[in-house]
Amino acid sequence: MNSFENTEVAFKSKTTKELRRAYWLFKMVSNPAMVKFGKWATNIAIKLHLPIDGIIRKTIFKQFCGGISIQDSLKASNELAEYNVLTILDYSIEGKTKEEDFDATVEEIKKTIAQAKNNPNIPFAVFKVTGITLFETLEKANDGIDDLKGDDLAKYNKLVERVDSICKAAFDADVPLFIDAEETWIQETIDKIVMDLSRKYNKEKAIVFNTLQMYRHDRLSYLIKEIKKAREGNYFIGMKLVRGAYMEKERERAEEKGYPSPIQPDQNATDQDYDEAVKVCVENIDVVSVCAGSHNEESAMNLTRLMKVHNISLDDKRIFFAQLLGMSDHISFNLAHDNYNVAKYVPYGPVKEVLPYLIRRAEENTSVAGQTTRELSLIVKERERRTN
């Protein structure tokens, strides 16, 4: 792997029309004022019950989502597979509060696992814990599980039961399962549940994966401790490594409540810890399976170099690269072209239900320095190549 500059490989799956749409979308999300206005206008349109589904479906939804259902998303999955890029189906609805909705989401997650079991193009399943319980249940448990009583304790136990049932479905189907990371003030609860279930289901290989957000200054030491526990307990661990998605919210809350910020002092510290965490995972590949969820070119290149140094074959299933659908195709498709294991997160769900996810994507693109500029420059380069 020499570089990610080959735009012919990167955009081979895109028609000229699709490239043009991507260009205008990234042009829009590179403008913070436009993103802010779009978020405001969308929320107003939803409150007024305006018919915005069609506009969203043809633009931002089409760029970043696979479809409104599993079946709908298989078209995108099959198209990706033609270029050796695999799929992680991500049911991306957020903000539910009713128990019956949580139960319905659990069943939907299990359907993604069933689909992955019979589909070689789908190597993993994934879910967010806040999709299957109230945020406040996690928050109260984070303050002290032993202090939970009555209804709070019942809700927490129900959550553990739900997560266990999803992990059992993944274990029975032999489908590795990513459990996403969330805000620090609920993450300790998630970590405890995930690692308890890792001990239960990862006796032969990593099925249950935790997610580490490396913008936190404590995650590298956490990873090293968990590897030590896995060795002592004779089980495997799965780790998805990301930089993270809640940085501004984390800093604001820490300042507001007067506790030390859990966030790294700067981007450089985050990058260093991310690359060090990848190195630690590769050096402990006998007990750790790792998914490098990153849109950072240098981090992706760094992992390819580590694999070479440690004589790990490109298709070793214990190491995956992952990016989001509609983003960083120059990384995904060039890695896949060189026969590394690559998967795209393919979010799906009803258009209005997925909107919070889409708005967050737009905001993240705006806040990551250089991300949209890089995407735009590569799209421009490919459009020019096609016209010459």
Secondary structure, 3 states (H helix, E strand, C coil): CCCCCCHHHHCCCCCHHHHHHHHHHHHHHCCHHHHHHHHHHHHHHHHCCCCCHHHHHHCHHHHHCCECCHHHHHHHHHHHHCCCCEEEEEECCCCCCCHHHHHHHHHHHHHHHHHHHCCCCCCEEEECHHHCCCHHHHHHHHHCHHHCCHHHHHHHHHHHHHHHHHHHHHHHHCCCEEECCCCHHHHHHHHHHHHHHHHHHCCCCCCEEEEEECCECCHHHHHHHHHHHHHHHCCCEEEEEECCCCHHHHHHHHHHHCCCCCECCCHHHHHHHHHHHHHHHHHCCCCEEEEEECCCHHHHHHHHHHHHHCCCCCCCCCEEEEEECCCCHHHHHHHHHCCCCEEEEEEECCHHHHHHHHHHHHHHHHHCCCHHHHHHHHHHHHHHHHHC
